[in-house]
């Protein structure tokens, strides 16, 4: 299943191969005990929503079947992916094998 993100009138973000486009979920602004964190103290969450999924297929000589779908919430590796900005929105493009789990 190939999905795309349309930005503005001319740009489209279409993941290739085994890539997945993620939109990072918001960072927690308070701790469990109620302490408010400044933006510099907030750690980026590793939880994101799947926005677009590449077609899979042959990757490095191996057949890759895409296991995530648009709309799922996932946890991905901390230093994985490439951050991109499209029409003021930030996205992360990762390989499917950088996704560690689906949050249900």
C-alpha positions as CSV (number, residue, x, y, z in Angstrom):
1,X,0.0,0.0,0.0
2,X,1.5,3.3,-1.1
3,X,0.4,6.4,0.6
4,X,1.5,10.0,0.3
5,X,1.5,13.3,2.2
6,X,0.5,16.3,0.2
7,X,2.0,19.6,1.2
8,X,0.9,22.9,-0.2
9,X,0.1,22.8,-3.9
10,X,3.2,21.3,-5.4
11,X,5.1,19.0,-3.0
12,X,4.3,15.4,-2.1
13,X,6.1,13.2,0.4
14,X,6.0,9.6,-0.8
15,X,8.1,7.0,1.0
16,X,10.1,4.6,-1.1
17,X,10.9,1.0,-0.6
18,X,10.7,0.0,3.1
19,X,10.5,3.5,4.4
20,X,7.8,4.8,6.7
21,X,6.9,8.5,7.4
22,X,6.1,9.2,11.1
23,X,4.7,12.2,12.9
24,X,6.2,12.5,16.4
25,X,3.7,12.7,19.2
26,X,3.9,15.7,21.6
27,X,6.5,15.6,24.4
28,X,5.2,15.5,28.0
29,X,5.1,18.9,29.5
30,X,4.7,17.8,33.1
31,X,6.2,14.9,35.1
32,X,3.9,12.3,36.8
33,X,4.4,14.3,40.1
34,X,3.2,17.5,38.4
35,X,6.4,19.4,37.8
36,X,6.2,21.5,34.7
37,X,9.2,20.9,32.3
38,X,10.7,23.7,30.2
39,X,11.0,22.9,26.4
40,X,14.8,22.3,26.8
41,X,14.2,19.7,29.5
42,X,11.6,17.8,27.6
43,X,12.9,14.6,26.0
44,X,11.6,13.9,22.5
45,X,9.2,10.9,22.7
46,X,10.0,7.8,20.7
47,X,6.3,7.4,20.0
48,X,4.8,8.5,16.7
49,X,1.9,8.1,14.4
50,X,2.4,6.4,11.0
51,X,1.5,9.0,8.3
52,X,2.6,7.2,5.1
53,X,4.0,3.7,4.3
54,X,6.2,2.7,1.3
55,X,5.4,-0.2,-0.9
56,X,8.0,-2.6,0.5
57,X,9.3,-5.1,-2.1
58,X,13.0,-6.1,-2.6
59,X,15.4,-4.4,-0.3
60,X,19.0,-5.4,-0.2
61,X,18.1,-8.7,-2.0
62,X,15.4,-9.6,0.5
63,X,11.6,-9.4,0.1
64,X,10.2,-6.9,2.6
65,X,6.5,-7.0,3.5
66,X,5.2,-3.8,5.2
67,X,3.8,-4.6,8.6
68,X,2.6,-1.2,9.7
69,X,-0.3,0.8,8.3
70,X,-1.3,4.5,8.3
71,X,-2.8,5.6,11.6
72,X,-1.0,3.2,13.8
73,X,0.9,4.5,16.8
74,X,4.5,3.0,17.0
75,X,7.6,3.2,19.0
76,X,10.8,3.7,17.0
77,X,14.6,3.6,17.7
78,X,15.9,6.6,19.5
79,X,18.4,7.7,16.9
80,X,16.6,6.4,13.8
81,X,15.5,8.2,10.7
82,X,15.8,11.5,9.0
83,X,13.8,14.5,10.2
84,X,12.2,16.5,7.4
85,X,10.0,19.6,7.4
86,X,7.1,20.1,4.9
87,X,4.8,23.1,5.0
88,X,5.8,23.8,8.6
89,X,5.1,20.3,9.8
90,X,7.9,18.0,11.0
91,X,8.1,14.4,10.0
92,X,10.6,11.5,10.5
93,X,11.4,9.1,7.7
94,X,12.6,5.7,9.1
95,X,13.1,2.2,7.7
96,X,10.5,-0.3,8.8
97,X,13.1,-2.2,10.8
98,X,13.7,0.9,13.0
99,X,10.2,0.5,14.3
100,X,10.3,-1.5,17.5
101,X,6.7,-2.0,18.4
102,X,3.1,-1.1,17.6
103,X,1.2,0.6,20.5
104,X,-2.3,-0.9,20.8
